[in-house]
Amino acid sequence: MAVSPSDELTAMAEEELNAACALTWPELKRITPWGDSFEGFAPSGRTVEVARRYLWAHDPAGAIVVEVEVRDAAAREGAEARALLHAP
């Protein structure tokens, strides 16, 4: 079964979010606020840009928002995934 381009970006964003959230709480606190982006390849082989952001949440205070965005600028499409993490 073929995967549509937008489904591919959504799946990739969710996979990257899982990796971004795999850090321990002390590691997350050390790097927040922070973000980066890099060029990668989607499973289909097309070039995409992946951006990760770690931000302090306003509500609830002290929590960390992790955001991942996967964009294909040439196709003008993208997908985002987000998680709210609380201190253990």
KELUMDO-669456 format. One line per field, with one value per atom (N, C-alpha, C): residue number from 0; chain; atom name; x, y, z. Coordinates in Angstrom, 1 decimal, always signed. Layout:
N
seq (NUM / ...)
mol (A / ...)
atom (CA / ...)
east (X / ...)
north (Y / ...)
up (Z / ...)
END
This chain:
88
seq (0 / 0 / 0 / 1 / 1 / 1 / 2 / 2 / 2 / 3 / 3 / 3 / 4 / 4 / 4 / 5 / 5 / 5 / 6 / 6 / 6 / 7 / 7 / 7 / 8 / 8 / 8 / 9 / 9 / 9 / 10 / 10 / 10 / 11 / 11 / 11 / 12 / 12 / 12 / 13 / 13 / 13 / 14 / 14 / 14 / 15 / 15 / 15 / 16 / 16 / 16 / 17 / 17 / 17 / 18 / 18 / 18 / 19 / 19 / 19 / 20 / 20 / 20 / 21 / 21 / 21 / 22 / 22 / 22 / 23 / 23 / 23 / 24 / 24 / 24 / 25 / 25 / 25 / 26 / 26 / 26 / 27 / 27 / 27 / 28 / 28 / 28 / 29 / 29 / 29 / 30 / 30 / 30 / 31 / 31 / 31 / 32 / 32 / 32 / 33 / 33 / 33 / 34 / 34 / 34 / 35 / 35 / 35 / 36 / 36 / 36 / 37 / 37 / 37 / 38 / 38 / 38 / 39 / 39 / 39 / 40 / 40 / 40 / 41 / 41 / 41 / 42 / 42 / 42 / 43 / 43 / 43 / 44 / 44 / 44 / 45 / 45 / 45 / 46 / 46 / 46 / 47 / 47 / 47 / 48 / 48 / 48 / 49 / 49 / 49 / 50 / 50 / 50 / 51 / 51 / 51 / 52 / 52 / 52 / 53 / 53 / 53 / 54 / 54 / 54 / 55 / 55 / 55 / 56 / 56 / 56 / 57 / 57 / 57 / 58 / 58 / 58 / 59 / 59 / 59 / 60 / 60 / 60 / 61 / 61 / 61 / 62 / 62 / 62 / 63 / 63 / 63 / 64 / 64 / 64 / 65 / 65 / 65 / 66 / 66 / 66 / 67 / 67 / 67 / 68 / 68 / 68 / 69 / 69 / 69 / 70 / 70 / 70 / 71 / 71 / 71 / 72 / 72 / 72 / 73 / 73 / 73 / 74 / 74 / 74 / 75 / 75 / 75 / 76 / 76 / 76 / 77 / 77 / 77 / 78 / 78 / 78 / 79 / 79 / 79 / 80 / 80 / 80 / 81 / 81 / 81 / 82 / 82 / 82 / 83 / 83 / 83 / 84 / 84 / 84 / 85 / 85 / 85 / 86 / 86 / 86 / 87 / 87 / 87)
mol (A / A / A / A / A / A / A / A / A / A / A / A / A / A / A / A / A / A / A / A / A / A / A / A / A / A / A / A / A / A / A / A / A / A / A / A / A / A / A / A / A / A / A / A / A / A / A / A / A / A / A / A / A / A / A / A / A / A / A / A / A / A / A / A / A / A / A / A / A / A / A / A / A / A / A / A / A / A / A / A / A / A / A / A / A / A / A / A / A / A / A / A / A / A / A / A / A / A / A / A / A / A / A / A / A / A / A / A / A / A / A / A / A / A / A / A / A / A / A / A / A / A / A / A / A / A / A / A / A / A / A / A / A / A / A / A / A / A / A / A / A / A / A / A / A / A / A / A / A / A / A / A / A / A / A / A / A / A / A / A / A / A / A / A / A / A / A / A / A / A / A / A / A / A / A / A / A / A / A / A / A / A / A / A / A / A / A / A / A / A / A / A / A / A / A / A / A / A / A / A / A / A / A / A / A / A / A / A / A / A / A / A / A / A / A / A / A / A / A / A / A / A / A / A / A / A / A / A / A / A / A / A / A / A / A / A / A / A / A / A / A / A / A / A / A / A / A / A / A / A / A / A / A / A / A / A / A / A / A / A / A / A / A / A)
atom (N / CA / C / N / CA / C / N / CA / C / N / CA / C / N / CA / C / N / CA / C / N / CA / C / N / CA / C / N / CA / C / N / CA / C / N / CA / C / N / CA / C / N / CA / C / N / CA / C / N / CA / C / N / CA / C / N / CA / C / N / CA / C / N / CA / C / N / CA / C / N / CA / C / N / CA / C / N / CA / C / N / CA / C / N / CA / C / N / CA / C / N / CA / C / N / CA / C / N / CA / C / N / CA / C / N / CA / C / N / CA / C / N / CA / C / N / CA / C / N / CA / C / N / CA / C / N / CA / C / N / CA / C / N / CA / C / N / CA / C / N / CA / C / N / CA / C / N / CA / C / N / CA / C / N / CA / C / N / CA / C / N / CA / C / N / CA / C / N / CA / C / N / CA / C / N / CA / C / N / CA / C / N / CA / C / N / CA / C / N / CA / C / N / CA / C / N / CA / C / N / CA / C / N / CA / C / N / CA / C / N / CA / C / N / CA / C / N / CA / C / N / CA / C / N / CA / C / N / CA / C / N / CA / C / N / CA / C / N / CA / C / N / CA / C / N / CA / C / N / CA / C / N / CA / C / N / CA / C / N / CA / C / N / CA / C / N / CA / C / N / CA / C / N / CA / C / N / CA / C / N / CA / C / N / CA / C / N / CA / C / N / CA / C / N / CA / C / N / CA / C / N / CA / C / N / CA / C)
east (+0.8 / +0.0 / +0.9 / +0.7 / +1.5 / +1.0 / +2.0 / +1.8 / +1.8 / +0.8 / +0.7 / +1.8 / +2.2 / +3.3 / +3.0 / +1.8 / +1.5 / +1.5 / +1.0 / +1.0 / +2.5 / +3.3 / +4.7 / +5.4 / +5.0 / +5.6 / +5.0 / +3.7 / +3.1 / +3.8 / +4.0 / +4.7 / +6.1 / +6.8 / +8.1 / +8.2 / +7.2 / +7.2 / +6.9 / +6.0 / +5.7 / +6.9 / +7.6 / +8.8 / +9.9 / +10.1 / +11.1 / +10.7 / +9.4 / +8.9 / +9.2 / +9.0 / +9.3 / +10.8 / +11.7 / +13.1 / +13.4 / +12.7 / +13.0 / +12.5 / +11.5 / +10.9 / +11.7 / +12.6 / +13.3 / +14.4 / +14.6 / +15.6 / +15.1 / +16.0 / +15.6 / +15.2 / +14.4 / +14.0 / +15.2 / +16.2 / +17.4 / +18.0 / +18.1 / +18.6 / +17.7 / +16.4 / +15.4 / +15.6 / +15.7 / +15.8 / +17.1 / +18.2 / +19.4 / +19.3 / +18.6 / +18.6 / +17.4 / +16.5 / +15.3 / +15.6 / +15.3 / +14.7 / +15.8 / +15.5 / +16.4 / +15.7 / +16.3 / +15.8 / +16.9 / +16.6 / +17.6 / +16.8 / +17.4 / +16.9 / +18.0 / +17.6 / +18.6 / +17.9 / +18.6 / +18.1 / +18.2 / +17.1 / +17.1 / +16.4 / +16.2 / +15.5 / +14.3 / +13.2 / +11.9 / +12.1 / +11.3 / +11.4 / +11.3 / +10.6 / +10.5 / +11.8 / +12.7 / +14.0 / +14.0 / +12.9 / +12.9 / +13.5 / +14.1 / +14.8 / +13.8 / +13.9 / +13.0 / +13.8 / +13.2 / +13.8 / +13.1 / +13.9 / +13.3 / +13.7 / +12.7 / +13.0 / +12.5 / +13.3 / +12.9 / +13.0 / +12.0 / +11.9 / +11.6 / +12.3 / +12.1 / +11.8 / +10.6 / +10.1 / +9.5 / +9.7 / +9.0 / +7.5 / +6.7 / +5.2 / +4.8 / +3.7 / +3.1 / +2.1 / +1.5 / +0.4 / +0.5 / +0.9 / +1.3 / +2.7 / +2.9 / +4.3 / +5.3 / +6.5 / +7.5 / +7.5 / +6.4 / +6.4 / +7.2 / +7.5 / +8.2 / +7.4 / +7.3 / +6.6 / +7.7 / +7.5 / +8.4 / +7.7 / +8.2 / +7.6 / +8.5 / +8.0 / +8.7 / +8.0 / +8.7 / +8.1 / +8.9 / +8.2 / +8.9 / +8.3 / +9.2 / +8.7 / +9.4 / +8.6 / +9.1 / +8.8 / +9.8 / +9.6 / +9.3 / +9.9 / +9.6 / +8.1 / +7.6 / +6.2 / +5.2 / +5.8 / +4.9 / +4.0 / +4.5 / +3.7 / +4.6 / +3.9 / +4.6 / +3.7 / +4.3 / +3.5 / +4.2 / +3.4 / +3.9 / +3.4 / +4.2 / +3.8 / +4.3 / +3.5 / +3.8 / +3.5 / +4.3 / +4.0 / +4.3 / +3.5 / +3.7 / +4.2 / +5.4 / +6.1 / +6.1 / +5.8 / +5.8 / +7.0 / +7.4 / +8.5 / +8.0 / +8.9 / +8.5 / +8.2)
north (-1.2 / +0.0 / +1.2 / +2.2 / +3.4 / +4.4 / +5.1 / +6.1 / +7.5 / +8.3 / +9.6 / +10.5 / +11.5 / +12.4 / +13.1 / +13.5 / +14.2 / +13.2 / +11.9 / +10.9 / +10.6 / +10.6 / +10.3 / +11.3 / +12.6 / +13.7 / +13.6 / +13.3 / +13.1 / +12.0 / +10.9 / +9.7 / +10.1 / +10.8 / +11.2 / +12.2 / +13.1 / +14.1 / +13.4 / +12.4 / +11.6 / +10.8 / +10.2 / +9.5 / +10.4 / +11.5 / +12.5 / +13.0 / +13.2 / +13.6 / +12.6 / +11.3 / +10.3 / +10.3 / +10.5 / +10.6 / +11.9 / +13.0 / +14.2 / +14.1 / +13.3 / +13.2 / +12.1 / +11.4 / +10.3 / +10.8 / +12.1 / +12.6 / +12.5 / +12.4 / +12.4 / +13.8 / +13.9 / +15.2 / +16.2 / +15.7 / +16.6 / +17.1 / +16.2 / +16.6 / +17.6 / +17.4 / +18.3 / +19.7 / +19.8 / +21.0 / +21.8 / +21.1 / +21.7 / +22.4 / +21.8 / +22.3 / +23.3 / +23.4 / +24.3 / +25.7 / +26.7 / +26.7 / +26.5 / +25.8 / +25.5 / +25.0 / +25.1 / +24.5 / +24.3 / +23.5 / +23.3 / +22.8 / +22.8 / +22.2 / +21.6 / +20.6 / +19.9 / +19.3 / +19.1 / +18.5 / +17.0 / +16.3 / +14.9 / +14.3 / +13.0 / +12.4 / +11.6 / +11.8 / +11.1 / +9.6 / +8.7 / +7.3 / +7.2 / +8.1 / +8.0 / +8.5 / +9.1 / +9.6 / +11.1 / +11.8 / +13.2 / +13.9 / +15.1 / +15.9 / +16.7 / +16.7 / +17.5 / +18.2 / +19.2 / +19.9 / +19.5 / +19.1 / +18.7 / +19.8 / +20.3 / +21.3 / +20.8 / +20.9 / +20.5 / +21.8 / +21.9 / +23.0 / +22.5 / +23.0 / +22.7 / +24.0 / +24.2 / +25.5 / +25.3 / +26.3 / +26.2 / +26.5 / +25.7 / +25.9 / +27.0 / +27.7 / +28.7 / +28.1 / +27.0 / +26.4 / +24.9 / +24.1 / +24.4 / +24.9 / +25.8 / +26.4 / +25.2 / +25.3 / +24.3 / +23.1 / +23.0 / +21.9 / +22.3 / +21.3 / +21.6 / +21.2 / +22.1 / +21.7 / +21.3 / +20.2 / +19.7 / +19.7 / +20.4 / +20.5 / +20.0 / +19.3 / +18.9 / +19.2 / +19.7 / +20.1 / +19.5 / +18.8 / +18.2 / +18.9 / +19.6 / +20.4 / +19.9 / +19.9 / +19.7 / +21.1 / +21.9 / +23.3 / +23.2 / +22.3 / +22.2 / +21.9 / +21.0 / +20.6 / +21.5 / +22.4 / +23.3 / +22.6 / +21.6 / +20.9 / +20.5 / +20.2 / +19.9 / +19.2 / +18.8 / +18.2 / +18.6 / +18.7 / +19.0 / +18.0 / +17.8 / +16.9 / +17.7 / +17.5 / +18.3 / +17.4 / +17.6 / +16.9 / +17.9 / +17.7 / +18.5 / +17.5 / +17.8 / +16.9 / +17.6 / +16.8 / +17.3 / +16.7 / +17.4 / +16.9 / +15.6 / +14.6 / +13.3 / +13.5)
up (+0.0 / +0.0 / +0.0 / -0.9 / -1.0 / +0.1 / +0.5 / +1.6 / +0.9 / +1.1 / +0.5 / +1.1 / +0.3 / +0.7 / +2.1 / +2.3 / +3.6 / +4.7 / +4.5 / +5.5 / +5.9 / +4.9 / +5.1 / +6.0 / +5.8 / +6.6 / +8.0 / +8.2 / +9.5 / +10.3 / +9.6 / +10.3 / +10.7 / +9.8 / +10.1 / +11.3 / +11.3 / +12.4 / +13.8 / +13.7 / +15.0 / +15.4 / +14.5 / +14.8 / +15.4 / +14.8 / +15.3 / +16.7 / +16.9 / +18.2 / +19.3 / +19.0 / +19.9 / +20.3 / +19.3 / +19.6 / +20.4 / +20.1 / +20.9 / +22.3 / +22.6 / +23.9 / +24.7 / +24.1 / +24.8 / +25.7 / +25.8 / +26.7 / +28.1 / +29.1 / +30.5 / +30.9 / +32.0 / +32.5 / +32.7 / +33.4 / +33.6 / +32.2 / +31.3 / +29.9 / +29.3 / +29.4 / +28.8 / +29.4 / +30.7 / +31.4 / +31.0 / +30.8 / +30.4 / +29.0 / +28.1 / +26.8 / +26.5 / +27.4 / +27.2 / +27.6 / +26.9 / +25.5 / +24.5 / +23.4 / +22.4 / +21.2 / +20.0 / +18.8 / +17.8 / +16.9 / +15.8 / +14.6 / +13.4 / +12.2 / +11.4 / +10.7 / +9.8 / +8.6 / +7.6 / +6.4 / +6.5 / +6.1 / +6.2 / +4.9 / +5.0 / +3.9 / +4.4 / +3.7 / +4.1 / +3.5 / +4.0 / +3.6 / +2.0 / +1.4 / -0.1 / -0.8 / +0.0 / -0.6 / -0.8 / -0.7 / -0.9 / +0.2 / -0.1 / +0.9 / +1.7 / +3.0 / +3.9 / +4.9 / +5.5 / +6.7 / +7.9 / +8.9 / +10.2 / +11.3 / +12.0 / +13.0 / +14.3 / +15.4 / +16.8 / +17.6 / +18.5 / +19.4 / +20.8 / +21.8 / +23.2 / +23.9 / +24.4 / +25.0 / +26.3 / +27.2 / +28.5 / +28.3 / +28.9 / +28.8 / +29.7 / +29.3 / +30.2 / +31.1 / +30.6 / +31.4 / +31.1 / +32.0 / +33.4 / +33.4 / +34.3 / +34.5 / +34.9 / +34.3 / +34.6 / +33.6 / +32.8 / +31.9 / +30.6 / +29.8 / +28.6 / +27.4 / +26.4 / +25.1 / +24.1 / +23.5 / +22.5 / +21.2 / +20.2 / +18.9 / +17.8 / +16.8 / +15.7 / +14.4 / +13.5 / +12.2 / +11.1 / +10.1 / +9.0 / +7.7 / +7.0 / +5.8 / +4.5 / +3.5 / +2.1 / +1.4 / +1.4 / +0.8 / -0.6 / -1.4 / -2.8 / -3.1 / -2.3 / -2.5 / -1.7 / -0.9 / -0.1 / +0.8 / +1.5 / +2.5 / +3.7 / +4.8 / +6.0 / +7.0 / +8.1 / +9.2 / +10.5 / +11.5 / +12.9 / +13.9 / +14.9 / +16.0 / +17.3 / +18.4 / +19.6 / +20.8 / +21.9 / +23.2 / +24.3 / +25.4 / +26.6 / +27.7 / +28.2 / +29.1 / +30.5 / +31.5 / +32.9 / +33.7 / +34.7 / +35.6 / +36.2 / +36.4 / +37.0 / +38.5)
END
